[in-house]
Amino acid sequence: MADCLFCKILAGEIPSTRVYEDERTVAIRDVNPQAPTHLLVIPRAHGATLSEHIAQHGEDGELAHLVRVSAQLGVQYGGERGYRVVINEGGDGGQTVYHLHLHVLAGRPFTWPPG
């Protein structure tokens, strides 16, 4: 998508700090981290929201892959004692970039409810 921030990052048009990539997924450091480790796990295939991504790609393969990558990176980047994986869906859910992505946060204790 021409106006999508993450599509531009994935295409290399906007610089980012990549910590992981494979044929389906890229993970980058968040430019406004909310924890010592704050990564964004982004599918290469554009889908604006989780709901749209599931409608386009199904529930199994792609989403499961994103979760596996998030879990791997959560432990690898400081979450040995725990980490948080978050998907924000829509404006009321806190989504600000409309390309599905998972936040992986680690390196500090987290509380519940989150806010």
Phi and psi restraints in degrees (range 20) as a CNS / XPLOR table:
assign (resid 1 and name C) (resid 2 and name N)
       (resid 2 and name CA) (resid 2 and name C) 1.0 -63.1 20.0 2
assign (resid 2 and name N) (resid 2 and name CA)
       (resid 2 and name C) (resid 3 and name N) 1.0 -36.3 20.0 2
assign (resid 2 and name C) (resid 3 and name N)
       (resid 3 and name CA) (resid 3 and name C) 1.0 -100.0 20.0 2
assign (resid 3 and name N) (resid 3 and name CA)
       (resid 3 and name C) (resid 4 and name N) 1.0 4.8 20.0 2
assign (resid 3 and name C) (resid 4 and name N)
       (resid 4 and name CA) (resid 4 and name C) 1.0 -82.3 20.0 2
assign (resid 4 and name N) (resid 4 and name CA)
       (resid 4 and name C) (resid 5 and name N) 1.0 121.6 20.0 2
assign (resid 4 and name C) (resid 5 and name N)
       (resid 5 and name CA) (resid 5 and name C) 1.0 -55.9 20.0 2
assign (resid 5 and name N) (resid 5 and name CA)
       (resid 5 and name C) (resid 6 and name N) 1.0 -47.4 20.0 2
assign (resid 5 and name C) (resid 6 and name N)
       (resid 6 and name CA) (resid 6 and name C) 1.0 -70.5 20.0 2
assign (resid 6 and name N) (resid 6 and name CA)
       (resid 6 and name C) (resid 7 and name N) 1.0 -33.6 20.0 2
assign (resid 6 and name C) (resid 7 and name N)
       (resid 7 and name CA) (resid 7 and name C) 1.0 -62.2 20.0 2
assign (resid 7 and name N) (resid 7 and name CA)
       (resid 7 and name C) (resid 8 and name N) 1.0 -38.2 20.0 2
assign (resid 7 and name C) (resid 8 and name N)
       (resid 8 and name CA) (resid 8 and name C) 1.0 -67.7 20.0 2
assign (resid 8 and name N) (resid 8 and name CA)
       (resid 8 and name C) (resid 9 and name N) 1.0 -39.2 20.0 2
assign (resid 8 and name C) (resid 9 and name N)
       (resid 9 and name CA) (resid 9 and name C) 1.0 -64.1 20.0 2
assign (resid 9 and name N) (resid 9 and name CA)
       (resid 9 and name C) (resid 10 and name N) 1.0 -45.7 20.0 2
assign (resid 9 and name C) (resid 10 and name N)
       (resid 10 and name CA) (resid 10 and name C) 1.0 -62.4 20.0 2
assign (resid 10 and name N) (resid 10 and name CA)
       (resid 10 and name C) (resid 11 and name N) 1.0 -33.4 20.0 2
assign (resid 10 and name C) (resid 11 and name N)
       (resid 11 and name CA) (resid 11 and name C) 1.0 -80.4 20.0 2
assign (resid 11 and name N) (resid 11 and name CA)
       (resid 11 and name C) (resid 12 and name N) 1.0 -5.7 20.0 2
assign (resid 11 and name C) (resid 12 and name N)
       (resid 12 and name CA) (resid 12 and name C) 1.0 82.9 20.0 2
assign (resid 12 and name N) (resid 12 and name CA)
       (resid 12 and name C) (resid 13 and name N) 1.0 9.7 20.0 2
assign (resid 12 and name C) (resid 13 and name N)
       (resid 13 and name CA) (resid 13 and name C) 1.0 -77.7 20.0 2
assign (resid 13 and name N) (resid 13 and name CA)
       (resid 13 and name C) (resid 14 and name N) 1.0 -24.6 20.0 2
assign (resid 13 and name C) (resid 14 and name N)
       (resid 14 and name CA) (resid 14 and name C) 1.0 -123.6 20.0 2
assign (resid 14 and name N) (resid 14 and name CA)
       (resid 14 and name C) (resid 15 and name N) 1.0 130.6 20.0 2
assign (resid 14 and name C) (resid 15 and name N)
       (resid 15 and name CA) (resid 15 and name C) 1.0 -68.0 20.0 2
assign (resid 15 and name N) (resid 15 and name CA)
       (resid 15 and name C) (resid 16 and name N) 1.0 150.2 20.0 2
assign (resid 15 and name C) (resid 16 and name N)
       (resid 16 and name CA) (resid 16 and name C) 1.0 -153.8 20.0 2
assign (resid 16 and name N) (resid 16 and name CA)
       (resid 16 and name C) (resid 17 and name N) 1.0 165.2 20.0 2
assign (resid 16 and name C) (resid 17 and name N)
       (resid 17 and name CA) (resid 17 and name C) 1.0 -102.0 20.0 2
assign (resid 17 and name N) (resid 17 and name CA)
       (resid 17 and name C) (resid 18 and name N) 1.0 102.1 20.0 2
assign (resid 17 and name C) (resid 18 and name N)
       (resid 18 and name CA) (resid 18 and name C) 1.0 -83.9 20.0 2
assign (resid 18 and name N) (resid 18 and name CA)
       (resid 18 and name C) (resid 19 and name N) 1.0 134.9 20.0 2
assign (resid 18 and name C) (resid 19 and name N)
       (resid 19 and name CA) (resid 19 and name C) 1.0 -114.3 20.0 2
assign (resid 19 and name N) (resid 19 and name CA)
       (resid 19 and name C) (resid 20 and name N) 1.0 -11.8 20.0 2
assign (resid 19 and name C) (resid 20 and name N)
       (resid 20 and name CA) (resid 20 and name C) 1.0 -161.6 20.0 2
assign (resid 20 and name N) (resid 20 and name CA)
       (resid 20 and name C) (resid 21 and name N) 1.0 145.3 20.0 2
assign (resid 20 and name C) (resid 21 and name N)
       (resid 21 and name CA) (resid 21 and name C) 1.0 -159.4 20.0 2
assign (resid 21 and name N) (resid 21 and name CA)
       (resid 21 and name C) (resid 22 and name N) 1.0 147.1 20.0 2
assign (resid 21 and name C) (resid 22 and name N)
       (resid 22 and name CA) (resid 22 and name C) 1.0 -142.2 20.0 2
assign (resid 22 and name N) (resid 22 and name CA)
       (resid 22 and name C) (resid 23 and name N) 1.0 -168.5 20.0 2
assign (resid 22 and name C) (resid 23 and name N)
       (resid 23 and name CA) (resid 23 and name C) 1.0 -67.3 20.0 2
assign (resid 23 and name N) (resid 23 and name CA)
       (resid 23 and name C) (resid 24 and name N) 1.0 -19.1 20.0 2
assign (resid 23 and name C) (resid 24 and name N)
       (resid 24 and name CA) (resid 24 and name C) 1.0 -115.3 20.0 2
assign (resid 24 and name N) (resid 24 and name CA)
       (resid 24 and name C) (resid 25 and name N) 1.0 -15.9 20.0 2
assign (resid 24 and name C) (resid 25 and name N)
       (resid 25 and name CA) (resid 25 and name C) 1.0 -143.2 20.0 2
assign (resid 25 and name N) (resid 25 and name CA)
       (resid 25 and name C) (resid 26 and name N) 1.0 147.2 20.0 2
assign (resid 25 and name C) (resid 26 and name N)
       (resid 26 and name CA) (resid 26 and name C) 1.0 -130.5 20.0 2
assign (resid 26 and name N) (resid 26 and name CA)
       (resid 26 and name C) (resid 27 and name N) 1.0 139.8 20.0 2
assign (resid 26 and name C) (resid 27 and name N)
       (resid 27 and name CA) (resid 27 and name C) 1.0 -120.3 20.0 2
assign (resid 27 and name N) (resid 27 and name CA)
       (resid 27 and name C) (resid 28 and name N) 1.0 133.8 20.0 2
assign (resid 27 and name C) (resid 28 and name N)
       (resid 28 and name CA) (resid 28 and name C) 1.0 -129.9 20.0 2
assign (resid 28 and name N) (resid 28 and name CA)
       (resid 28 and name C) (resid 29 and name N) 1.0 163.2 20.0 2
assign (resid 28 and name C) (resid 29 and name N)
       (resid 29 and name CA) (resid 29 and name C) 1.0 -78.3 20.0 2
assign (resid 29 and name N) (resid 29 and name CA)
       (resid 29 and name C) (resid 30 and name N) 1.0 137.5 20.0 2
assign (resid 29 and name C) (resid 30 and name N)
       (resid 30 and name CA) (resid 30 and name C) 1.0 -70.5 20.0 2
assign (resid 30 and name N) (resid 30 and name CA)
       (resid 30 and name C) (resid 31 and name N) 1.0 137.4 20.0 2
assign (resid 30 and name C) (resid 31 and name N)
       (resid 31 and name CA) (resid 31 and name C) 1.0 -76.9 20.0 2
assign (resid 31 and name N) (resid 31 and name CA)
       (resid 31 and name C) (resid 32 and name N) 1.0 -12.4 20.0 2
assign (resid 31 and name C) (resid 32 and name N)
       (resid 32 and name CA) (resid 32 and name C) 1.0 -130.1 20.0 2
assign (resid 32 and name N) (resid 32 and name CA)
       (resid 32 and name C) (resid 33 and name N) 1.0 69.5 20.0 2
assign (resid 32 and name C) (resid 33 and name N)
       (resid 33 and name CA) (resid 33 and name C) 1.0 -64.8 20.0 2
assign (resid 33 and name N) (resid 33 and name CA)
       (resid 33 and name C) (resid 34 and name N) 1.0 141.2 20.0 2
assign (resid 33 and name C) (resid 34 and name N)
       (resid 34 and name CA) (resid 34 and name C) 1.0 -105.7 20.0 2
assign (resid 34 and name N) (resid 34 and name CA)
       (resid 34 and name C) (resid 35 and name N) 1.0 6.9 20.0 2
assign (resid 34 and name C) (resid 35 and name N)
       (resid 35 and name CA) (resid 35 and name C) 1.0 -159.4 20.0 2
assign (resid 35 and name N) (resid 35 and name CA)
       (resid 35 and name C) (resid 36 and name N) 1.0 164.4 20.0 2
assign (resid 35 and name C) (resid 36 and name N)
       (resid 36 and name CA) (resid 36 and name C) 1.0 -52.9 20.0 2
assign (resid 36 and name N) (resid 36 and name CA)
       (resid 36 and name C) (resid 37 and name N) 1.0 -37.6 20.0 2
assign (resid 36 and name C) (resid 37 and name N)
       (resid 37 and name CA) (resid 37 and name C) 1.0 -113.8 20.0 2
assign (resid 37 and name N) (resid 37 and name CA)
       (resid 37 and name C) (resid 38 and name N) 1.0 122.9 20.0 2
assign (resid 37 and name C) (resid 38 and name N)
       (resid 38 and name CA) (resid 38 and name C) 1.0 -142.6 20.0 2
assign (resid 38 and name N) (resid 38 and name CA)
       (resid 38 and name C) (resid 39 and name N) 1.0 102.1 20.0 2
assign (resid 38 and name C) (resid 39 and name N)
       (resid 39 and name CA) (resid 39 and name C) 1.0 -109.8 20.0 2
assign (resid 39 and name N) (resid 39 and name CA)
       (resid 39 and name C) (resid 40 and name N) 1.0 153.7 20.0 2
assign (resid 39 and name C) (resid 40 and name N)
       (resid 40 and name CA) (resid 40 and name C) 1.0 -117.1 20.0 2
assign (resid 40 and name N) (resid 40 and name CA)
       (resid 40 and name C) (resid 41 and name N) 1.0 122.1 20.0 2
assign (resid 40 and name C) (resid 41 and name N)
       (resid 41 and name CA) (resid 41 and name C) 1.0 -101.5 20.0 2
assign (resid 41 and name N) (resid 41 and name CA)
       (resid 41 and name C) (resid 42 and name N) 1.0 116.1 20.0 2
assign (resid 41 and name C) (resid 42 and name N)
       (resid 42 and name CA) (resid 42 and name C) 1.0 -121.6 20.0 2
assign (resid 42 and name N) (resid 42 and name CA)
       (resid 42 and name C) (resid 43 and name N) 1.0 125.7 20.0 2
assign (resid 42 and name C) (resid 43 and name N)
       (resid 43 and name CA) (resid 43 and name C) 1.0 -72.2 20.0 2
assign (resid 43 and name N) (resid 43 and name CA)
       (resid 43 and name C) (resid 44 and name N) 1.0 144.3 20.0 2
assign (resid 43 and name C) (resid 44 and name N)
       (resid 44 and name CA) (resid 44 and name C) 1.0 -66.6 20.0 2
assign (resid 44 and name N) (resid 44 and name CA)
       (resid 44 and name C) (resid 45 and name N) 1.0 -33.1 20.0 2
assign (resid 44 and name C) (resid 45 and name N)
       (resid 45 and name CA) (resid 45 and name C) 1.0 -76.3 20.0 2
assign (resid 45 and name N) (resid 45 and name CA)
       (resid 45 and name C) (resid 46 and name N) 1.0 125.8 20.0 2
assign (resid 45 and name C) (resid 46 and name N)
       (resid 46 and name CA) (resid 46 and name C) 1.0 -74.1 20.0 2
assign (resid 46 and name N) (resid 46 and name CA)
       (resid 46 and name C) (resid 47 and name N) 1.0 132.8 20.0 2
assign (resid 46 and name C) (resid 47 and name N)
       (resid 47 and name CA) (resid 47 and name C) 1.0 -151.1 20.0 2
assign (resid 47 and name N) (resid 47 and name CA)
       (resid 47 and name C) (resid 48 and name N) 1.0 126.4 20.0 2
assign (resid 47 and name C) (resid 48 and name N)
       (resid 48 and name CA) (resid 48 and name C) 1.0 -63.7 20.0 2
assign (resid 48 and name N) (resid 48 and name CA)
       (resid 48 and name C) (resid 49 and name N) 1.0 -40.4 20.0 2
assign (resid 48 and name C) (resid 49 and name N)
       (resid 49 and name CA) (resid 49 and name C) 1.0 -132.6 20.0 2
assign (resid 49 and name N) (resid 49 and name CA)
       (resid 49 and name C) (resid 50 and name N) 1.0 171.3 20.0 2
assign (resid 49 and name C) (resid 50 and name N)
       (resid 50 and name CA) (resid 50 and name C) 1.0 -59.3 20.0 2
assign (resid 50 and name N) (resid 50 and name CA)
       (resid 50 and name C) (resid 51 and name N) 1.0 -45.4 20.0 2
assign (resid 50 and name C) (resid 51 and name N)
       (resid 51 and name CA) (resid 51 and name C) 1.0 -60.0 20.0 2
assign (resid 51 and name N) (resid 51 and name CA)
       (resid 51 and name C) (resid 52 and name N) 1.0 -44.0 20.0 2
assign (resid 51 and name C) (resid 52 and name N)
       (resid 52 and name CA) (resid 52 and name C) 1.0 -66.4 20.0 2
assign (resid 52 and name N) (resid 52 and name CA)
       (resid 52 and name C) (resid 53 and name N) 1.0 -41.0 20.0 2
assign (resid 52 and name C) (resid 53 and name N)
       (resid 53 and name CA) (resid 53 and name C) 1.0 -61.9 20.0 2
assign (resid 53 and name N) (resid 53 and name CA)
       (resid 53 and name C) (resid 54 and name N) 1.0 -43.8 20.0 2
assign (resid 53 and name C) (resid 54 and name N)
       (resid 54 and name CA) (resid 54 and name C) 1.0 -63.7 20.0 2
assign (resid 54 and name N) (resid 54 and name CA)
       (resid 54 and name C) (resid 55 and name N) 1.0 -42.0 20.0 2
assign (resid 54 and name C) (resid 55 and name N)
       (resid 55 and name CA) (resid 55 and name C) 1.0 -62.0 20.0 2
assign (resid 55 and name N) (resid 55 and name CA)
       (resid 55 and name C) (resid 56 and name N) 1.0 -36.1 20.0 2
assign (resid 55 and name C) (resid 56 and name N)
       (resid 56 and name CA) (resid 56 and name C) 1.0 -83.2 20.0 2
assign (resid 56 and name N) (resid 56 and name CA)
       (resid 56 and name C) (resid 57 and name N) 1.0 -35.6 20.0 2
assign (resid 56 and name C) (resid 57 and name N)
       (resid 57 and name CA) (resid 57 and name C) 1.0 -120.4 20.0 2
assign (resid 57 and name N) (resid 57 and name CA)
       (resid 57 and name C) (resid 58 and name N) 1.0 -2.3 20.0 2
assign (resid 57 and name C) (resid 58 and name N)
       (resid 58 and name CA) (resid 58 and name C) 1.0 83.7 20.0 2
assign (resid 58 and name N) (resid 58 and name CA)
       (resid 58 and name C) (resid 59 and name N) 1.0 172.7 20.0 2
assign (resid 58 and name C) (resid 59 and name N)
       (resid 59 and name CA) (resid 59 and name C) 1.0 -90.6 20.0 2
assign (resid 59 and name N) (resid 59 and name CA)
       (resid 59 and name C) (resid 60 and name N) 1.0 -20.3 20.0 2
assign (resid 59 and name C) (resid 60 and name N)
       (resid 60 and name CA) (resid 60 and name C) 1.0 -88.2 20.0 2
assign (resid 60 and name N) (resid 60 and name CA)
       (resid 60 and name C) (resid 61 and name N) 1.0 -83.0 20.0 2
assign (resid 60 and name C) (resid 61 and name N)
       (resid 61 and name CA) (resid 61 and name C) 1.0 -55.8 20.0 2
assign (resid 61 and name N) (resid 61 and name CA)
       (resid 61 and name C) (resid 62 and name N) 1.0 -58.0 20.0 2
assign (resid 61 and name C) (resid 62 and name N)
       (resid 62 and name CA) (resid 62 and name C) 1.0 -66.4 20.0 2
assign (resid 62 and name N) (resid 62 and name CA)
       (resid 62 and name C) (resid 63 and name N) 1.0 -48.9 20.0 2
assign (resid 62 and name C) (resid 63 and name N)
       (resid 63 and name CA) (resid 63 and name C) 1.0 -65.8 20.0 2
assign (resid 63 and name N) (resid 63 and name CA)
       (resid 63 and name C) (resid 64 and name N) 1.0 -41.3 20.0 2
assign (resid 63 and name C) (resid 64 and name N)
       (resid 64 and name CA) (resid 64 and name C) 1.0 -61.4 20.0 2
assign (resid 64 and name N) (resid 64 and name CA)
       (resid 64 and name C) (resid 65 and name N) 1.0 -38.7 20.0 2
assign (resid 64 and name C) (resid 65 and name N)
       (resid 65 and name CA) (resid 65 and name C) 1.0 -63.6 20.0 2
assign (resid 65 and name N) (resid 65 and name CA)
       (resid 65 and name C) (resid 66 and name N) 1.0 -44.1 20.0 2
assign (resid 65 and name C) (resid 66 and name N)
       (resid 66 and name CA) (resid 66 and name C) 1.0 -60.3 20.0 2
assign (resid 66 and name N) (resid 66 and name CA)
       (resid 66 and name C) (resid 67 and name N) 1.0 -41.1 20.0 2
assign (resid 66 and name C) (resid 67 and name N)
       (resid 67 and name CA) (resid 67 and name C) 1.0 -67.8 20.0 2
assign (resid 67 and name N) (resid 67 and name CA)
       (resid 67 and name C) (resid 68 and name N) 1.0 -42.0 20.0 2
assign (resid 67 and name C) (resid 68 and name N)
       (resid 68 and name CA) (resid 68 and name C) 1.0 -60.7 20.0 2
assign (resid 68 and name N) (resid 68 and name CA)
       (resid 68 and name C) (resid 69 and name N) 1.0 -45.6 20.0 2
assign (resid 68 and name C) (resid 69 and name N)
       (resid 69 and name CA) (resid 69 and name C) 1.0 -62.6 20.0 2
assign (resid 69 and name N) (resid 69 and name CA)
       (resid 69 and name C) (resid 70 and name N) 1.0 -42.4 20.0 2
assign (resid 69 and name C) (resid 70 and name N)
       (resid 70 and name CA) (resid 70 and name C) 1.0 -61.0 20.0 2
assign (resid 70 and name N) (resid 70 and name CA)
       (resid 70 and name C) (resid 71 and name N) 1.0 -43.3 20.0 2
assign (resid 70 and name C) (resid 71 and name N)
       (resid 71 and name CA) (resid 71 and name C) 1.0 -64.3 20.0 2
assign (resid 71 and name N) (resid 71 and name CA)
       (resid 71 and name C) (resid 72 and name N) 1.0 -43.9 20.0 2
assign (resid 71 and name C) (resid 72 and name N)
       (resid 72 and name CA) (resid 72 and name C) 1.0 -59.9 20.0 2
assign (resid 72 and name N) (resid 72 and name CA)
       (resid 72 and name C) (resid 73 and name N) 1.0 -47.1 20.0 2
assign (resid 72 and name C) (resid 73 and name N)
       (resid 73 and name CA) (resid 73 and name C) 1.0 -71.4 20.0 2
assign (resid 73 and name N) (resid 73 and name CA)
       (resid 73 and name C) (resid 74 and name N) 1.0 -33.2 20.0 2
assign (resid 73 and name C) (resid 74 and name N)
       (resid 74 and name CA) (resid 74 and name C) 1.0 -56.9 20.0 2
assign (resid 74 and name N) (resid 74 and name CA)
       (resid 74 and name C) (resid 75 and name N) 1.0 -46.3 20.0 2
assign (resid 74 and name C) (resid 75 and name N)
       (resid 75 and name CA) (resid 75 and name C) 1.0 -71.6 20.0 2
assign (resid 75 and name N) (resid 75 and name CA)
       (resid 75 and name C) (resid 76 and name N) 1.0 -45.3 20.0 2
assign (resid 75 and name C) (resid 76 and name N)
       (resid 76 and name CA) (resid 76 and name C) 1.0 -61.8 20.0 2
assign (resid 76 and name N) (resid 76 and name CA)
       (resid 76 and name C) (resid 77 and name N) 1.0 -33.3 20.0 2
assign (resid 76 and name C) (resid 77 and name N)
       (resid 77 and name CA) (resid 77 and name C) 1.0 -109.2 20.0 2
assign (resid 77 and name N) (resid 77 and name CA)
       (resid 77 and name C) (resid 78 and name N) 1.0 44.5 20.0 2
assign (resid 77 and name C) (resid 78 and name N)
       (resid 78 and name CA) (resid 78 and name C) 1.0 104.5 20.0 2
assign (resid 78 and name N) (resid 78 and name CA)
       (resid 78 and name C) (resid 79 and name N) 1.0 6.3 20.0 2
assign (resid 78 and name C) (resid 79 and name N)
       (resid 79 and name CA) (resid 79 and name C) 1.0 -103.4 20.0 2
assign (resid 79 and name N) (resid 79 and name CA)
       (resid 79 and name C) (resid 80 and name N) 1.0 33.3 20.0 2
assign (resid 79 and name C) (resid 80 and name N)
       (resid 80 and name CA) (resid 80 and name C) 1.0 -58.0 20.0 2
assign (resid 80 and name N) (resid 80 and name CA)
       (resid 80 and name C) (resid 81 and name N) 1.0 -33.1 20.0 2
assign (resid 80 and name C) (resid 81 and name N)
       (resid 81 and name CA) (resid 81 and name C) 1.0 -97.6 20.0 2
assign (resid 81 and name N) (resid 81 and name CA)
       (resid 81 and name C) (resid 82 and name N) 1.0 -2.3 20.0 2
assign (resid 81 and name C) (resid 82 and name N)
       (resid 82 and name CA) (resid 82 and name C) 1.0 145.1 20.0 2
assign (resid 82 and name N) (resid 82 and name CA)
       (resid 82 and name C) (resid 83 and name N) 1.0 153.8 20.0 2
assign (resid 82 and name C) (resid 83 and name N)
       (resid 83 and name CA) (resid 83 and name C) 1.0 -154.5 20.0 2
assign (resid 83 and name N) (resid 83 and name CA)
       (resid 83 and name C) (resid 84 and name N) 1.0 167.8 20.0 2
assign (resid 83 and name C) (resid 84 and name N)
       (resid 84 and name CA) (resid 84 and name C) 1.0 -123.3 20.0 2
assign (resid 84 and name N) (resid 84 and name CA)
       (resid 84 and name C) (resid 85 and name N) 1.0 137.4 20.0 2
assign (resid 84 and name C) (resid 85 and name N)
       (resid 85 and name CA) (resid 85 and name C) 1.0 -117.8 20.0 2
assign (resid 85 and name N) (resid 85 and name CA)
       (resid 85 and name C) (resid 86 and name N) 1.0 127.8 20.0 2
assign (resid 85 and name C) (resid 86 and name N)
       (resid 86 and name CA) (resid 86 and name C) 1.0 -130.5 20.0 2
assign (resid 86 and name N) (resid 86 and name CA)
       (resid 86 and name C) (resid 87 and name N) 1.0 138.6 20.0 2
assign (resid 86 and name C) (resid 87 and name N)
       (resid 87 and name CA) (resid 87 and name C) 1.0 -121.9 20.0 2
assign (resid 87 and name N) (resid 87 and name CA)
       (resid 87 and name C) (resid 88 and name N) 1.0 120.5 20.0 2
assign (resid 87 and name C) (resid 88 and name N)
       (resid 88 and name CA) (resid 88 and name C) 1.0 -93.2 20.0 2
assign (resid 88 and name N) (resid 88 and name CA)
       (resid 88 and name C) (resid 89 and name N) 1.0 130.2 20.0 2
assign (resid 88 and name C) (resid 89 and name N)
       (resid 89 and name CA) (resid 89 and name C) 1.0 -117.5 20.0 2
assign (resid 89 and name N) (resid 89 and name CA)
       (resid 89 and name C) (resid 90 and name N) 1.0 111.0 20.0 2
assign (resid 89 and name C) (resid 90 and name N)
       (resid 90 and name CA) (resid 90 and name C) 1.0 74.9 20.0 2
assign (resid 90 and name N) (resid 90 and name CA)
       (resid 90 and name C) (resid 91 and name N) 1.0 172.2 20.0 2
assign (resid 90 and name C) (resid 91 and name N)
       (resid 91 and name CA) (resid 91 and name C) 1.0 -59.5 20.0 2
assign (resid 91 and name N) (resid 91 and name CA)
       (resid 91 and name C) (resid 92 and name N) 1.0 -46.1 20.0 2
assign (resid 91 and name C) (resid 92 and name N)
       (resid 92 and name CA) (resid 92 and name C) 1.0 -69.0 20.0 2
assign (resid 92 and name N) (resid 92 and name CA)
       (resid 92 and name C) (resid 93 and name N) 1.0 -20.1 20.0 2
assign (resid 92 and name C) (resid 93 and name N)
       (resid 93 and name CA) (resid 93 and name C) 1.0 -88.3 20.0 2
assign (resid 93 and name N) (resid 93 and name CA)
       (resid 93 and name C) (resid 94 and name N) 1.0 0.4 20.0 2
assign (resid 93 and name C) (resid 94 and name N)
       (resid 94 and name CA) (resid 94 and name C) 1.0 92.7 20.0 2
assign (resid 94 and name N) (resid 94 and name CA)
       (resid 94 and name C) (resid 95 and name N) 1.0 7.5 20.0 2
assign (resid 94 and name C) (resid 95 and name N)
       (resid 95 and name CA) (resid 95 and name C) 1.0 -73.4 20.0 2
assign (resid 95 and name N) (resid 95 and name CA)
       (resid 95 and name C) (resid 96 and name N) 1.0 129.5 20.0 2
assign (resid 95 and name C) (resid 96 and name N)
       (resid 96 and name CA) (resid 96 and name C) 1.0 -116.9 20.0 2
assign (resid 96 and name N) (resid 96 and name CA)
       (resid 96 and name C) (resid 97 and name N) 1.0 -23.4 20.0 2
assign (resid 96 and name C) (resid 97 and name N)
       (resid 97 and name CA) (resid 97 and name C) 1.0 -115.0 20.0 2
assign (resid 97 and name N) (resid 97 and name CA)
       (resid 97 and name C) (resid 98 and name N) 1.0 121.5 20.0 2
assign (resid 97 and name C) (resid 98 and name N)
       (resid 98 and name CA) (resid 98 and name C) 1.0 -91.5 20.0 2
assign (resid 98 and name N) (resid 98 and name CA)
       (resid 98 and name C) (resid 99 and name N) 1.0 67.0 20.0 2
assign (resid 98 and name C) (resid 99 and name N)
       (resid 99 and name CA) (resid 99 and name C) 1.0 -148.6 20.0 2
assign (resid 99 and name N) (resid 99 and name CA)
       (resid 99 and name C) (resid 100 and name N) 1.0 118.3 20.0 2
assign (resid 99 and name C) (resid 100 and name N)
       (resid 100 and name CA) (resid 100 and name C) 1.0 -45.0 20.0 2
assign (resid 100 and name N) (resid 100 and name CA)
       (resid 100 and name C) (resid 101 and name N) 1.0 136.0 20.0 2
assign (resid 100 and name C) (resid 101 and name N)
       (resid 101 and name CA) (resid 101 and name C) 1.0 -157.7 20.0 2
assign (resid 101 and name N) (resid 101 and name CA)
       (resid 101 and name C) (resid 102 and name N) 1.0 151.9 20.0 2
assign (resid 101 and name C) (resid 102 and name N)
       (resid 102 and name CA) (resid 102 and name C) 1.0 -109.4 20.0 2
assign (resid 102 and name N) (resid 102 and name CA)
       (resid 102 and name C) (resid 103 and name N) 1.0 132.8 20.0 2
assign (resid 102 and name C) (resid 103 and name N)
       (resid 103 and name CA) (resid 103 and name C) 1.0 -89.8 20.0 2
assign (resid 103 and name N) (resid 103 and name CA)
       (resid 103 and name C) (resid 104 and name N) 1.0 132.2 20.0 2
assign (resid 103 and name C) (resid 104 and name N)
       (resid 104 and name CA) (resid 104 and name C) 1.0 -116.8 20.0 2
assign (resid 104 and name N) (resid 104 and name CA)
       (resid 104 and name C) (resid 105 and name N) 1.0 115.9 20.0 2
assign (resid 104 and name C) (resid 105 and name N)
       (resid 105 and name CA) (resid 105 and name C) 1.0 -118.5 20.0 2
assign (resid 105 and name N) (resid 105 and name CA)
       (resid 105 and name C) (resid 106 and name N) 1.0 136.3 20.0 2
assign (resid 105 and name C) (resid 106 and name N)
       (resid 106 and name CA) (resid 106 and name C) 1.0 -156.1 20.0 2
assign (resid 106 and name N) (resid 106 and name CA)
       (resid 106 and name C) (resid 107 and name N) 1.0 172.1 20.0 2
assign (resid 106 and name C) (resid 107 and name N)
       (resid 107 and name CA) (resid 107 and name C) 1.0 96.8 20.0 2
assign (resid 107 and name N) (resid 107 and name CA)
       (resid 107 and name C) (resid 108 and name N) 1.0 3.0 20.0 2
assign (resid 107 and name C) (resid 108 and name N)
       (resid 108 and name CA) (resid 108 and name C) 1.0 -158.2 20.0 2
assign (resid 108 and name N) (resid 108 and name CA)
       (resid 108 and name C) (resid 109 and name N) 1.0 160.7 20.0 2
assign (resid 108 and name C) (resid 109 and name N)
       (resid 109 and name CA) (resid 109 and name C) 1.0 -70.0 20.0 2
assign (resid 109 and name N) (resid 109 and name CA)
       (resid 109 and name C) (resid 110 and name N) 1.0 146.4 20.0 2
assign (resid 109 and name C) (resid 110 and name N)
       (resid 110 and name CA) (resid 110 and name C) 1.0 -116.6 20.0 2
assign (resid 110 and name N) (resid 110 and name CA)
       (resid 110 and name C) (resid 111 and name N) 1.0 149.9 20.0 2
assign (resid 110 and name C) (resid 111 and name N)
       (resid 111 and name CA) (resid 111 and name C) 1.0 -111.8 20.0 2
assign (resid 111 and name N) (resid 111 and name CA)
       (resid 111 and name C) (resid 112 and name N) 1.0 170.2 20.0 2
assign (resid 111 and name C) (resid 112 and name N)
       (resid 112 and name CA) (resid 112 and name C) 1.0 -136.2 20.0 2
assign (resid 112 and name N) (resid 112 and name CA)
       (resid 112 and name C) (resid 113 and name N) 1.0 135.7 20.0 2
assign (resid 112 and name C) (resid 113 and name N)
       (resid 113 and name CA) (resid 113 and name C) 1.0 -75.3 20.0 2
assign (resid 113 and name N) (resid 113 and name CA)
       (resid 113 and name C) (resid 114 and name N) 1.0 156.6 20.0 2
assign (resid 113 and name C) (resid 114 and name N)
       (resid 114 and name CA) (resid 114 and name C) 1.0 -75.1 20.0 2
assign (resid 114 and name N) (resid 114 and name CA)
       (resid 114 and name C) (resid 115 and name N) 1.0 -22.7 20.0 2
